[in-house]
Amino acid sequence: MAAQSKFDNEIDRLKKKLESVAAKHKYNFRHPQVLAVSQKLDGLIVQQMKNNAG
């Protein structure tokens, strides 16, 4: 369960970072920094979903 909590905490942290970075770049979702954070968040979410499925 500790690993799940770690995933949840990291996902929450990245969600907040994504919101902040997107706002900083006037919600230009094509900005490289916005894309980088979004992709990192997507990867964690996919990894968490795989862990929950198996």
Backbone as JSON, one array per atom type, in Angstrom:
{
  "sequence": "MAAQSKFDNEIDRLKKKLESVAAKHKYNFRHPQVLAVSQKLDGLIVQQMKNNAG",
  "N": [[0.82, -1.2, 0.0], [2.07, 1.16, 0.53], [3.49, 1.83, -1.75], [1.4, 2.5, -3.44], [0.43, 4.8, -2.2], [2.63, 6.42, -2.56], [2.59, 6.69, -5.34], [0.13, 8.04, -5.59], [0.71, 10.44, -4.22], [2.76, 11.49, -5.82], [1.41, 11.78, -8.26], [-0.52, 13.68, -7.52], [1.21, 15.79, -6.93], [2.32, 16.3, -9.46], [0.02, 17.01, -10.87], [-0.6, 19.48, -9.72], [1.71, 20.85, -10.42], [1.46, 20.8, -13.21], [-0.82, 22.37, -13.56], [0.18, 24.82, -12.64], [2.38, 25.3, -14.39], [1.04, 25.37, -16.84], [-0.6, 27.62, -16.47], [1.37, 29.56, -16.21], [2.3, 29.68, -18.8], [0.21, 30.75, -20.16], [-1.85, 28.93, -20.64], [-1.09, 27.58, -22.93], [-1.15, 24.73, -24.35], [0.59, 23.49, -26.0], [3.08, 24.27, -25.41], [6.47, 23.46, -24.78], [7.3, 22.96, -22.07], [4.87, 22.57, -20.75], [3.9, 20.35, -22.12], [5.89, 18.48, -21.4], [5.53, 18.11, -18.61], [2.92, 17.19, -18.64], [3.16, 14.79, -20.08], [4.79, 13.33, -18.36], [3.08, 13.08, -16.18], [1.0, 11.64, -17.42], [2.35, 9.23, -17.91], [2.81, 8.27, -15.3], [0.16, 7.89, -14.45], [-0.7, 5.88, -16.21], [1.05, 3.85, -15.44], [0.2, 3.46, -12.8], [-2.41, 2.57, -13.29], [-1.87, 0.13, -14.57], [-0.66, -1.24, -12.47], [-2.81, -1.46, -10.73], [-4.5, -3.07, -12.18], [-3.22, -5.47, -12.3]],
  "CA": [[0.0, 0.0, 0.0], [2.95, 2.32, 0.57], [3.79, 2.2, -3.13], [0.2, 3.18, -3.96], [0.42, 6.14, -1.61], [3.71, 7.15, -3.23], [2.05, 7.04, -6.66], [-0.9, 9.07, -5.4], [1.37, 11.7, -3.86], [3.49, 11.99, -7.0], [0.4, 12.21, -9.22], [-1.06, 14.95, -7.02], [2.25, 16.82, -7.08], [2.43, 16.63, -10.88], [-1.2, 17.73, -11.27], [-0.43, 20.87, -9.28], [2.77, 21.42, -11.25], [0.9, 20.99, -14.54], [-1.69, 23.54, -13.49], [1.04, 25.99, -12.48], [3.14, 25.5, -15.63], [0.08, 25.76, -17.88], [-0.99, 29.01, -16.21], [2.56, 30.38, -16.5], [2.43, 29.81, -20.25], [-1.09, 31.22, -20.65], [-2.61, 27.75, -21.05], [-0.65, 27.1, -24.24], [-0.9, 23.31, -24.1], [1.63, 23.02, -26.92], [4.38, 24.73, -24.92], [7.3, 22.29, -24.42], [7.29, 22.69, -20.62], [3.54, 22.04, -20.42], [3.88, 18.99, -22.67], [6.78, 17.61, -20.63], [4.89, 17.76, -17.34], [1.73, 16.4, -18.97], [3.6, 13.45, -20.47], [5.26, 12.66, -17.15], [1.87, 12.75, -15.44], [0.35, 10.55, -18.15], [3.12, 8.0, -17.68], [2.53, 7.79, -13.94], [-1.22, 7.42, -14.4], [-0.72, 4.59, -16.91], [1.75, 2.89, -14.58], [-0.69, 3.17, -11.68], [-3.52, 1.75, -13.8], [-1.34, -1.22, -14.8], [-0.46, -1.86, -11.16], [-4.14, -1.76, -10.17], [-5.12, -4.13, -12.98], [-2.52, -6.75, -12.14]],
  "C": [[0.86, 1.26, 0.0], [3.3, 2.79, -0.84], [2.62, 2.94, -3.76], [0.14, 4.61, -3.46], [1.48, 7.02, -2.27], [3.25, 7.59, -4.62], [1.04, 8.18, -6.54], [-0.28, 10.43, -5.1], [2.08, 12.32, -5.06], [2.52, 12.48, -8.07], [-0.2, 13.54, -8.79], [-0.06, 16.09, -7.2], [2.35, 17.26, -8.54], [1.18, 17.34, -11.4], [-1.08, 19.2, -10.93], [0.63, 21.57, -10.13], [2.25, 21.71, -12.65], [0.01, 22.23, -14.57], [-0.86, 24.83, -13.43], [1.79, 26.32, -13.78], [2.22, 25.96, -16.76], [-0.33, 27.22, -17.7], [0.16, 29.96, -16.56], [2.69, 30.65, -17.99], [1.08, 30.1, -20.91], [-1.9, 30.08, -21.28], [-2.35, 27.35, -22.51], [-0.23, 25.64, -24.06], [0.1, 22.7, -25.08], [3.02, 23.49, -26.48], [5.19, 23.52, -24.44], [7.29, 21.96, -22.92], [5.96, 22.09, -20.18], [3.45, 20.59, -20.9], [4.73, 18.03, -21.84], [6.14, 17.17, -19.32], [3.67, 16.87, -17.6], [2.11, 14.96, -19.32], [4.09, 12.66, -19.26], [4.07, 12.21, -16.31], [1.13, 11.59, -16.11], [1.04, 9.21, -17.89], [2.86, 7.41, -16.3], [1.12, 7.22, -13.82], [-1.34, 6.05, -15.07], [-0.07, 3.51, -16.04], [0.87, 2.49, -13.39], [-1.86, 2.28, -12.12], [-3.07, 0.3, -14.04], [-1.16, -1.95, -13.48], [-1.8, -2.27, -10.54], [-4.8, -2.92, -10.9], [-4.49, -5.49, -12.7], [-2.32, -7.08, -10.76]]
}
